[in-house]
Amino acid sequence: MRICIPIEASTPAGAFQFLAGFEAYLHQAGWTVTRDLGDGYDILFANSWHVVRAQVLEGLRRNPLARVIHRIDGVAADYGRQDGSDAHQTRVNRLADVTIFQSHYGRHAARERYRVIAHDGPVIHNPVDVERFLPDGPSHPMPDWPTGAKVVCVTWSTNPMKGAAEVYATARQNPDTLFVLCGRYPDAPEMPNVHPMGVLDREHLAAALRTCDLLLTYSRNEACPNHVLEGLASGLPVLYVDSGASAELVGDAGLPVTVDDFGDGLARIISDRGAWAGRARARALDRFAPDVVFPRYETEMTAAVARPPGRRALLSWAEVVSFARRGC
């Protein structure tokens, strides 16, 4: 089968990491992958707000029987963004044959809280590279820190919803704990127990994660935070703010915390870290490994091709006329 994914990777952000892994899986499974809307294909894959309605309509003009698969990457307004991204998602979703959500939280936010997405569909959590992110392997140089645990925090975005301010507040209240910051923390305070490492490539990030004792995230309202999955795969228990899909992903491999009770959560995990770490790695392998996640996408797409397309009634009359004039 043939699939069009009309998206060019522009940053190391999680959506593009997903697409890179997805394309690699599809090639191995015998699919032909193109980025050109003008090619012939069976599936047009629209990822969240990265593909707009005009692109979908152009793809359907070229391939009238193509099925549109819409993967929902949360709700932009839920992240504090008001840039029109959700309007793009709403318009594209009206043309979708299959809608896939990254988490139960994401489905609830998109369909009920914000009413951005009209269609329902399956929840398929994001995958994580369990062969790169794993407990064993090269470590990353860290400051000598004999007084307490090493806690890693990860973000690519500088959006305040990612919780950097809460990380800094926690570091001030817990001077015996080393806070290792991987990613973009431009306003990180100069403190003895704060160690910014900057943006790391995938191999160095994996090494940094496995060198620490646990992962901390105060990120709010994320549909399926990839840094949490990478921490779990690395055998790191996760302390997280109870927001978004974090609890759904972490399960029994971590604990919810706030700035004020972080120390209690840390102490619980460190007292039996081996058991917590084992559950983290097992959860990643059982639920989020690529060979678990990507076949579910393939099943949904194959089933969609076997069904009649259902979106034509959702086109406006002007779009129907435009389709007819273009020979669709």
C-alpha positions in Angstrom: 0.0 0.0 0.0 1.0 3.6 -0.5 0.8 6.5 2.0 1.4 10.2 1.7 2.8 12.0 4.8 3.1 15.6 3.5 5.2 16.9 6.4 8.8 18.0 6.5 10.6 17.6 9.9 11.6 21.1 11.1 12.6 20.6 14.8 13.6 17.7 17.1 10.1 18.0 18.7 8.2 14.9 19.6 5.8 15.0 16.6 8.7 14.7 14.2 10.3 12.0 16.2 7.1 10.0 15.8 7.0 10.6 12.1 10.6 9.4 11.6 9.9 6.2 13.5 6.6 5.7 11.8 8.1 6.0 8.3 10.9 3.6 9.2 8.3 1.1 10.3 6.2 1.5 7.2 9.1 1.0 4.9 10.0 -2.2 6.7 6.4 -3.4 6.5 6.4 -2.9 2.7 4.6 0.4 2.4 5.5 3.0 -0.1 5.9 6.4 1.6 5.7 9.7 -0.3 5.6 13.4 0.8 4.2 14.6 -2.6 0.5 15.2 -2.6 0.6 14.8 -6.4 1.6 11.1 -6.2 -0.8 8.2 -6.1 -1.6 6.7 -2.7 -4.2 4.9 -0.6 -3.7 6.8 2.6 -3.3 10.5 3.3 -1.8 10.9 6.8 -2.6 14.2 8.5 -0.6 14.8 11.7 -2.4 17.3 14.1 -2.2 20.9 12.9 0.8 20.3 10.6 -1.5 19.5 7.6 -4.1 22.0 6.7 -7.5 21.5 4.9 -6.2 22.9 1.6 -3.6 20.2 1.5 -6.1 17.5 2.3 -8.4 18.7 -0.5 -5.6 18.8 -2.9 -4.6 15.3 -2.0 -8.2 14.1 -2.5 -8.4 15.9 -5.8 -5.4 13.8 -6.9 -6.6 10.6 -5.2 -10.4 10.8 -4.7 -10.5 7.4 -3.0 -7.7 8.0 -0.6 -8.6 7.6 3.1 -7.6 10.4 5.4 -6.1 9.4 8.8 -6.0 12.2 11.3 -3.6 11.8 14.3 -4.5 14.3 17.0 -1.6 15.8 18.9 -3.7 17.3 21.7 -5.3 20.8 21.6 -3.2 23.9 21.1 -5.4 26.0 23.4 -4.8 23.4 26.1 -1.1 24.2 25.8 -1.8 27.9 26.1 -1.4 28.5 22.3 -3.9 30.8 20.4 -2.3 30.6 17.0 -5.1 29.1 14.9 -3.7 25.6 15.1 -7.0 24.2 16.5 -9.0 25.8 13.7 -6.8 23.8 11.3 -7.4 20.6 13.2 -11.2 21.2 13.2 -11.4 21.7 9.5 -9.2 18.7 8.6 -11.0 16.4 11.0 -14.3 16.9 9.1 -12.6 15.2 6.2 -11.1 12.3 8.2 -12.0 8.7 7.7 -10.1 7.7 10.9 -9.2 9.8 13.9 -6.5 8.6 16.2 -5.9 10.1 19.7 -2.6 9.9 21.6 -4.2 9.3 25.0 -7.6 9.1 26.7 -6.8 12.5 28.2 -6.2 13.9 24.7 -9.4 12.5 23.4 -11.4 14.0 26.3 -9.7 17.4 25.8 -10.2 17.5 22.0 -13.8 16.2 21.9 -15.4 17.3 25.1 -13.5 20.1 26.9 -12.6 22.2 23.8 -14.8 20.5 21.1 -12.1 20.9 18.5 -12.5 17.4 17.1 -15.9 16.1 15.9 -15.0 12.5 15.2 -14.3 9.8 17.8 -11.7 7.1 17.3 -9.1 4.8 19.0 -6.5 5.8 21.5 -3.0 4.8 20.4 -0.3 6.0 22.7 3.0 7.3 21.3 5.9 4.9 20.8 9.3 5.2 22.4 12.6 3.9 21.0 13.3 1.2 23.6 16.5 0.2 21.9 18.0 3.7 22.3 16.4 4.6 25.6 17.3 1.8 27.9 18.8 1.4 31.4 22.1 -0.1 30.2 24.6 1.7 28.0 27.0 4.6 28.0 26.6 7.2 30.7 26.9 10.9 30.4 29.5 12.9 32.5 27.8 14.5 35.5 29.0 16.6 38.4 30.1 14.6 41.4 27.1 14.7 43.7 27.5 12.6 46.9 24.7 14.3 48.9 21.6 13.1 47.1 19.7 11.9 44.0 20.2 13.1 40.5 16.9 14.2 39.0 16.6 14.8 35.3 14.1 17.2 33.6 13.6 17.4 29.8 12.0 19.9 27.5 12.4 21.1 23.9 9.8 23.9 24.3 10.1 27.1 26.3 6.3 27.2 26.8 5.6 28.1 30.4 3.2 25.1 30.5 6.3 22.9 30.5 6.8 23.8 34.1 10.4 25.1 34.1 9.5 27.7 36.9 8.3 24.8 39.1 11.5 22.9 38.5 13.5 25.9 39.7 11.3 26.4 42.7 11.8 22.7 43.6 15.6 23.0 43.2 15.6 25.9 45.7 13.7 23.9 48.2 15.8 20.7 47.8 19.5 21.8 47.8 20.8 18.3 48.4 19.3 17.0 45.1 21.0 17.6 41.7 18.6 18.8 39.0 19.9 17.9 35.5 18.2 20.0 32.8 18.2 18.6 29.3 16.9 20.8 26.6 15.9 24.5 26.5 16.0 26.1 29.9 17.2 29.7 28.9 16.4 31.2 32.3 17.8 28.4 34.5 19.1 30.0 37.8 22.8 29.7 38.7 22.6 27.3 41.6 25.1 24.6 42.8 22.4 21.9 42.4 21.2 23.0 38.9 23.1 21.5 36.0 21.9 22.7 32.5 23.1 20.5 29.7 21.4 22.3 26.8 19.8 20.6 23.8 21.3 17.1 23.3 21.0 14.7 20.3 19.2 11.5 20.8 22.2 9.4 21.8 23.5 11.9 24.4 20.0 12.4 25.8 19.6 8.7 26.3 23.0 8.6 28.1 22.0 11.5 30.3 18.7 9.9 31.3 20.3 6.6 32.3 22.9 8.5 34.4 20.2 9.9 36.6 18.0 8.3 39.3 14.5 9.5 38.2 12.7 11.9 35.9 10.7 14.9 37.1 8.1 16.7 35.0 5.8 19.5 35.9 4.5 19.8 32.3 0.8 20.4 32.2 -2.0 19.4 29.8 0.2 17.3 27.5 -1.7 14.7 25.4 1.2 12.2 25.4 4.5 13.6 26.7 7.4 11.9 24.9 10.0 12.8 27.6 7.9 10.7 30.1 8.0 7.7 27.8 11.8 8.1 27.2 12.3 8.3 31.0 10.3 5.1 31.5 12.1 3.3 28.8 15.4 4.3 30.4 14.3 2.7 33.6 13.6 6.0 35.4 10.7 6.2 37.8 8.8 9.4 37.1 7.6 12.2 39.5 5.0 14.2 37.7 2.4 16.9 38.2 -1.0 15.3 38.0 -2.0 16.9 34.7 -2.7 15.8 31.2 -1.8 12.2 30.3 1.1 11.8 32.6 -0.7 9.6 35.2 -2.1 7.5 32.3 1.3 6.8 31.0 3.3 6.4 34.2 0.9 4.1 36.1 2.6 2.3 38.9 6.1 3.5 37.8 6.0 6.8 39.5 4.1 9.3 41.7 2.3 12.6 41.4 4.0 15.5 43.2 3.8 19.2 43.7 6.7 21.6 44.4 5.9 21.4 48.1 5.7 17.6 48.5 8.4 16.7 45.9 10.8 15.6 48.8 8.3 13.0 50.0 7.8 11.5 46.6 11.6 11.4 46.0 12.2 9.7 49.3 9.6 7.0 48.6 11.1 6.2 45.2 14.8 6.3 46.4 14.0 3.9 49.3 13.1 1.1 46.8 14.4 2.5 43.5 15.2 -0.9 42.0 11.5 -2.0 42.1 10.3 1.3 40.7 12.9 1.2 37.9 11.9 -2.3 36.9 8.3 -1.3 36.6 9.2 1.7 34.5 11.2 -0.3 32.0 8.6 -3.1 31.9 5.8 -0.6 31.3 7.7 0.9 28.3 8.3 -2.4 26.7 4.7 -3.7 27.3 2.8 -0.6 26.2 4.9 1.9 24.2 7.5 -0.1 22.2 7.3 0.6 18.5 6.5 -3.0 17.7 3.5 -2.6 19.9 2.3 0.8 18.8 3.0 1.0 15.0 1.1 -2.2 14.1 -2.0 -0.7 15.6 -1.7 2.3 13.2 -1.2 -0.2 10.3 -4.3 -2.1 11.4 -6.4 1.1 11.5 -5.2 2.2 8.1 -5.7 -1.2 6.4 -9.2 -1.4 7.8 -10.0 2.2 6.5 -9.0 1.2 3.0 -11.3 -1.8 3.1 -14.3 0.5 4.0 -16.1 3.0 1.8 -14.9 6.5 2.3 -17.3 8.4 4.5 -16.3 12.0 4.4 -17.9 13.3 1.1 -21.1 14.3 2.9 -19.1 16.5 5.2 -17.7 18.6 2.4 -19.4 22.0 1.9 -21.4 22.5 -1.3 -18.8 24.9 -2.6 -16.1 22.3 -2.1 -18.2 19.6 -3.8 -18.6 21.9 -6.8 -14.9 22.6 -6.8 -14.2 18.9 -6.7 -16.5 18.3 -9.6 -14.8 21.0 -11.7 -11.4 19.5 -11.0 -12.6 16.1 -12.1 -13.0 14.4 -8.7 
